[in-house]
């Protein structure tokens, strides 16, 4: 091995460590160019400029950026713990001396510096220091805004068509629209008796987009049981026909060469086949007794099949398995209401998951290599389905926004008299969980950020209580003497029991340690 000549500096930074433009630097730290230029100017980000080159020509070292980011992340902690030793003090190697004896002494420090820089990079990966929401720059567009139910949406692989279930014509049917057209077409027109199953991906598209596929359950007259299968109808309209008989859910690989599906038998046996025929072999996986395995999903590179496994409806998580079978690998750890996984690329997973307190489901995302879940949405809206185009550039979600109003109905004096219902006009627009007090109506109303309790008296509405992110469950209860109101709230991951005076004053938490369910009730003595 050649020895370094006296007076020269050996190359200690490999070429693959170097980033040779603002664009490469920004991509490495997962930020835009403007942000990294600001960090270089204001926070000393280690960016170097080429000598005798144009002004905008820069380069940076991955190892130096990792070490700088670690120091930036630790400064706040060190301000609170002044006696804590600096963790990266030895990350940068000392200057190399001209003598061979000093060079052999410095080499271990150089190696130690590189090791620390690599360690810093690994730490960032574990903590996902550079993680960014996959929908941070998304543009949102409303597809449907008509009254009634719209759920179980699917999007074609090219992102041009969206299918969904809706009761717009009275019964539940399969509908389709071309994105941006504003036109909607009923494809089934009452021909499918049972289409709704929130535990599976009920709708899909054939790989070429020519067919809309749908889950269906029909009564089998010969056996008296249920006949479950996948049917299909032409996207442009036509007669529905069987597509995969005896199959509950399926997914095509990205190149359309492989099919994975599960049947509705015990444990939802999962199969893989070539082409469009059902496999005659053994399943690659069957869920243990009492558990279910739904939402099969190919990884873009076909290395894994992802699926949701657990106990219905709210003890579920996402797993994955090799197409050849083997032991499944757990990806998420919610143990809750989880469903509708999609992969934007081979590492970026999005899915729906509820919170332990029963709120949600919300949109979540994670890098499947790091497996740190990130909640992407908040508010009171409940997401009921999620689908993605083949390139991951278009997502379609269904969001439940119930429009709840209050009505008044007089009890008739005789069976022959048909009373007429009249809507109660509320200043809040929506209302539910009504309770009658002395000369007033108490009810709950919802906004985009939380729920509140209102009193309606003589046509005037007054807000008595509200909470950011609060969800009032079970409805309020008025004491027999009318002086107090008690109610249960889910808020910030807790279940709280509140009591307040009838005018909304002196609200206080009675308990935050009980696992509350349903509506509270007063004892007859009000104590």
Residue pairs with C-beta under 8 A, 6 or more apart in sequence:
3 100
4 10
4 96
4 100
4 103
6 98
6 99
6 100
7 98
9 96
10 96
10 103
12 93
12 110
12 114
13 61
13 63
17 61
17 62
17 63
18 59
18 60
18 61
18 62
19 25
19 28
19 59
19 60
19 61
19 62
19 65
20 59
21 57
21 58
21 59
22 33
22 36
22 37
22 56
22 58
23 33
25 36
25 47
25 58
25 60
25 65
26 32
26 33
26 35
26 36
28 60
28 62
28 65
29 36
29 65
29 69
29 130
30 130
30 131
30 132
31 130
36 45
36 47
39 45
40 47
43 72
44 68
45 60
45 65
45 68
46 60
46 61
46 64
46 65
46 68
47 58
47 59
47 60
48 58
48 59
48 60
49 55
49 57
49 58
49 59
50 57
50 58
50 59
62 121
63 91
63 113
63 114
63 117
63 118
63 121
64 92
64 117
66 117
66 118
66 120
66 121
66 124
67 88
67 91
67 92
67 116
67 117
67 120
69 120
69 124
69 129
70 87
70 88
70 120
70 123
70 124
71 86
71 88
73 129
74 87
77 84
78 84
78 86
88 116
88 120
90 109
90 112
90 113
90 116
91 113
91 116
91 117
91 120
92 113
93 106
93 109
93 110
93 113
94 106
94 109
96 102
96 103
96 106
97 103
97 106
123 129
124 130
125 370
126 370
127 372
128 367
128 370
128 372
131 367
131 370
131 372
131 374
133 365
133 374
133 376
134 344
134 348
134 350
134 365
134 376
135 363
135 365
135 376
135 395
138 395
141 179
141 180
143 153
143 162
143 164
143 177
143 179
143 396
144 150
144 164
144 166
144 177
144 184
146 168
147 168
147 403
148 166
148 167
148 168
149 165
149 166
149 167
149 172
150 164
150 165
150 166
150 168
150 175
150 398
151 164
151 165
151 166
151 196
151 198
151 384
151 385
151 398
151 400
152 164
152 165
152 196
152 198
152 201
152 202
152 203
152 384
152 385
152 398
153 162
153 163
153 164
153 203
153 385
153 387
153 396
153 397
153 398
154 162
154 163
154 164
154 201
154 203
154 204
154 205
154 212
154 387
154 396
155 161
155 162
155 163
155 205
155 387
155 388
155 389
155 394
155 395
155 396
156 162
156 205
156 209
156 235
156 389
157 205
157 207
157 208
157 209
157 389
157 390
158 209
158 389
158 390
159 179
159 389
159 390
159 391
159 393
159 394
160 178
160 179
160 209
161 176
161 177
161 178
161 179
161 205
161 209
161 212
161 235
162 176
162 177
162 179
162 396
163 174
163 175
163 176
163 187
163 203
163 204
163 205
163 212
163 214
163 235
164 174
164 175
164 176
164 203
164 398
165 172
165 173
165 174
165 175
165 195
165 196
165 202
165 203
166 172
166 173
166 175
167 173
168 175
168 184
168 186
169 186
169 189
169 190
171 190
172 195
172 196
173 186
173 187
173 188
173 189
173 190
173 192
173 195
174 186
174 187
174 188
174 192
174 195
174 203
174 212
174 214
174 233
175 184
175 185
175 186
175 187
176 184
176 185
176 187
176 212
176 235
177 183
177 184
177 185
179 394
185 237
187 212
187 233
187 234
187 235
187 237
187 240
188 195
188 214
188 233
188 240
191 240
192 214
192 216
192 231
192 240
193 216
193 217
193 218
193 219
194 216
194 217
194 218
195 202
195 214
195 215
195 216
196 202
197 215
197 217
198 339
198 384
199 292
199 294
199 312
199 313
199 339
200 215
200 248
200 249
200 294
200 295
201 215
201 249
201 294
201 295
201 340
201 385
201 387
202 214
202 215
203 212
203 213
203 214
203 215
204 212
204 213
204 214
204 250
204 251
205 211
205 212
205 213
205 235
206 213
206 232
207 252
207 256
209 235
210 234
210 235
211 232
211 233
211 234
211 235
211 243
212 232
212 233
212 234
212 235
213 230
213 231
213 232
213 243
213 244
213 250
214 230
214 231
214 232
214 233
214 240
215 228
215 230
215 248
215 249
216 228
216 229
216 230
216 231
217 226
217 227
217 228
218 226
218 227
219 225
219 226
219 227
220 226
220 227
228 246
228 248
228 264
229 242
229 243
229 244
229 245
229 246
229 247
230 242
230 243
230 244
230 245
230 247
230 248
230 249
230 250
231 240
231 241
231 242
231 243
232 240
232 241
232 242
232 243
233 239
233 240
233 241
244 250
244 261
244 278
246 263
246 264
246 278
247 261
247 262
247 263
247 278
248 261
248 262
248 263
248 264
248 268
248 294
249 261
249 262
249 294
249 295
249 296
250 259
250 260
250 261
250 262
250 296
251 259
251 260
251 261
251 296
251 297
251 298
251 305
252 258
252 259
252 298
253 259
253 260
253 298
253 302
254 298
254 300
254 302
254 390
255 302
257 274
257 275
258 272
258 273
258 274
258 298
258 302
258 323
259 272
259 273
259 274
259 275
259 276
260 270
260 271
260 272
260 273
260 296
260 298
260 305
260 323
261 270
261 271
261 273
261 278
261 296
262 268
262 269
262 270
262 271
262 283
262 293
262 294
262 296
262 307
263 269
263 271
266 286
266 289
267 286
267 287
267 288
267 289
267 291
267 292
267 293
268 286
268 287
268 292
268 293
268 294
269 283
269 285
269 286
270 283
270 284
270 285
270 286
270 293
270 296
270 305
270 307
270 321
271 278
271 279
271 281
271 283
271 284
272 279
272 284
272 305
272 323
272 324
273 279
284 305
284 321
284 323
284 324
284 325
284 326
285 293
285 307
285 321
285 325
285 328
286 293
287 293
287 309
290 311
291 309
291 310
291 311
292 309
292 310
292 311
292 312
293 307
293 308
293 309
294 307
294 308
294 309
294 339
295 306
295 307
295 308
295 339
295 340
295 341
296 305
296 306
296 307
297 305
297 306
297 307
297 341
297 342
297 343
298 304
298 305
298 306
299 305
299 306
299 320
299 343
299 346
300 343
300 345
300 346
301 346
302 323
303 322
303 323
303 346
304 320
304 321
304 322
304 323
305 320
305 321
305 322
305 323
306 318
306 319
306 320
306 331
306 341
306 343
306 349
307 318
307 319
307 320
307 321
307 328
307 341
308 316
308 317
308 318
308 319
308 338
308 339
308 341
309 316
309 317
309 318
309 319
309 328
310 316
310 317
310 335
310 338
313 337
314 336
314 337
314 354
315 335
315 336
316 334
316 335
316 336
316 337
316 338
316 339
317 330
317 331
317 332
317 333
317 334
317 335
317 338
318 330
318 331
318 332
318 338
318 341
318 349
318 351
319 328
319 329
319 330
319 331
320 328
320 329
320 331
320 368
321 327
321 328
321 329
331 349
331 366
331 368
331 371
332 338
332 351
332 353
332 366
332 371
332 373
333 373
334 353
334 354
334 373
336 353
336 354
336 355
336 356
337 352
337 353
337 354
337 360
337 361
338 351
338 352
338 353
338 354
338 361
339 351
339 352
339 361
340 351
340 352
340 385
340 386
340 387
341 349
341 350
341 351
341 386
342 349
342 350
342 351
342 386
342 387
342 388
342 392
342 395
343 349
343 350
343 388
343 392
344 350
344 388
344 392
345 392
346 368
347 367
347 368
347 369
348 365
348 367
348 368
348 392
349 365
349 366
349 367
349 368
350 363
350 364
350 365
350 376
350 386
350 388
350 395
351 364
351 365
351 386
352 360
352 361
352 362
352 363
352 364
352 383
352 384
352 385
352 386
353 360
353 361
353 362
353 364
353 373
354 360
354 361
354 362
355 362
355 493
356 493
357 490
357 493
357 494
357 495
358 473
358 490
359 471
359 490
360 382
360 383
361 382
361 383
361 384
362 375
362 376
362 377
362 378
362 383
363 375
363 376
363 377
363 383
363 386
363 397
364 373
364 374
364 375
364 376
365 373
365 374
365 376
366 372
366 373
366 374
377 383
378 469
379 448
379 449
380 446
380 447
380 448
380 449
380 450
380 451
380 471
381 399
381 400
381 401
381 448
382 399
382 400
383 397
383 398
383 399
383 400
384 398
384 399
384 400
385 396
385 397
385 398
386 395
386 396
386 397
387 395
387 396
387 397
388 394
388 395
388 396
389 395
403 430
404 430
404 431
404 432
404 446
405 423
405 424
405 426
405 430
405 431
406 423
406 424
406 426
406 431
406 432
406 434
406 441
406 443
407 421
407 422
407 423
407 424
408 421
408 422
408 423
408 424
409 419
409 420
409 421
409 422
410 419
411 419
412 418
412 419
424 431
424 441
424 456
425 459
426 443
426 445
426 454
426 456
426 461
427 460
427 461
428 445
428 452
428 454
428 461
429 445
430 445
430 446
431 443
431 444
431 445
431 454
432 443
432 444
432 445
432 446
433 443
433 444
433 472
433 474
433 475
433 476
434 441
434 442
434 443
435 441
435 442
435 443
435 475
435 476
435 477
435 478
436 442
436 478
437 455
437 478
437 482
437 502
438 482
439 457
440 455
440 456
440 457
441 455
441 456
441 457
442 453
442 454
442 455
442 456
442 464
442 476
442 478
442 485
443 453
443 454
443 456
444 451
444 452
444 453
444 454
444 472
444 475
444 476
445 451
445 452
445 453
445 454
446 452
449 468
449 469
450 466
450 467
450 468
450 469
450 470
450 471
451 466
451 467
451 470
451 471
451 472
452 463
452 464
452 465
452 466
452 467
452 470
453 463
453 464
453 465
453 466
453 472
453 476
453 485
453 487
453 504
454 461
454 462
454 463
454 464
455 461
455 462
455 464
455 504
456 462
462 504
463 504
464 485
464 500
464 503
464 504
465 487
465 498
465 500
465 504
465 507
467 489
467 491
468 491
469 491
469 492
470 489
470 490
470 491
471 489
471 490
471 491
472 487
472 488
472 489
473 488
473 489
473 490
473 516
473 518
473 519
474 487
474 488
474 516
474 517
474 518
474 519
474 520
475 487
475 519
476 485
476 486
476 487
476 519
477 485
477 486
477 487
477 519
477 520
477 521
477 522
478 484
478 485
478 502
478 522
479 485
479 486
479 522
479 526
480 522
480 524
480 526
481 526
482 502
483 501
483 502
483 526
484 499
484 500
484 501
484 502
484 526
485 499
485 500
485 501
485 502
486 497
486 498
486 499
486 510
486 520
486 522
487 497
487 498
487 520
488 495
488 496
488 497
488 498
488 516
488 518
488 519
488 520
489 495
489 496
489 497
489 498
490 496
494 512
495 512
495 514
495 515
495 516
496 509
496 511
496 512
496 516
497 509
497 510
497 511
497 512
497 514
497 516
497 520
498 507
498 508
498 509
498 510
499 507
499 508
499 510
500 506
500 507
500 508
